[in-house]
Amino acid sequence: MTAGERAARGADVSDTRAARIASAIEPLRVKPRSSVELERDFDPRHKADFVKKKENGITVVKLFLNLSKEAQRCRFLKRIDLAEKSWRFSSSDILERNHWDEYQHAFSEMLSATSTPWAPWYVVAADRKWFARICVSAILAHTLIEIDPKYPTVDGEKLLQLRETRTRLEAEAPAGAAPDPVAARLANRDGDGDHSGRSKKHARGRKPARVHRTGG
């Protein structure tokens, strides 16, 4: 398989994974309000702030970790029963718990009112921390895939400075040392190919198989 074929295959795999991630997190996304509703109800100060971020190329990711009432009860008890967690307990939390339904209504109103096409809310079930972390990771991965970040390119005067600096550093190499060991490693890697390099690494790290002898 040529380098071009490997790159094309890798791109297909990446597109498939991206589609799977997007499909998995879609149910977590709060449906954005229409432009008419946003113009009518959105706080102008907040709207200006979000628009400014959007115009500056800043992607806003909003995550709401949703905890059930029973999970909250268990976590409060954990803070009471475990001495190392008792410092986190606050009696005011118990008083506010009496207004659970009111808080849920307020959360729902807030999420619906501030979820926009350019900065939607994602509601993540947080009763199980491992599950919440997987969901958050998927959302962030999906966002990065959409952004498709690239390393900055160097050209012109900056490239000339790099070349001059490399020549100077190569001249400072002590006797017996490679002038540029990094360039030598890159040349060897490009000559062997990434796939063969990984195979050699795996072969070196592979443990010999055990041979079980039976009597006879």
Secondary structure, DSSP 8 states (H G I E B T S, - for coil): --HHHHHHHHHHHHHHHHHHHHHHHGGGB-----HHHHHHHS-HHHHHHHHHHHHTT----EEEEE--HHHHHHHHHHHHH-GGGGGG--HHHHHHHTTHHHHHHHHHHHHHHH--SSS-EEEEE-SSHHHHHHHHHHHHHHHHHHH--------THHHHHHHHHHHHHHHT--TTS-S-HHHHHHHHHHHH-HHHHHHHHHHHH-----------
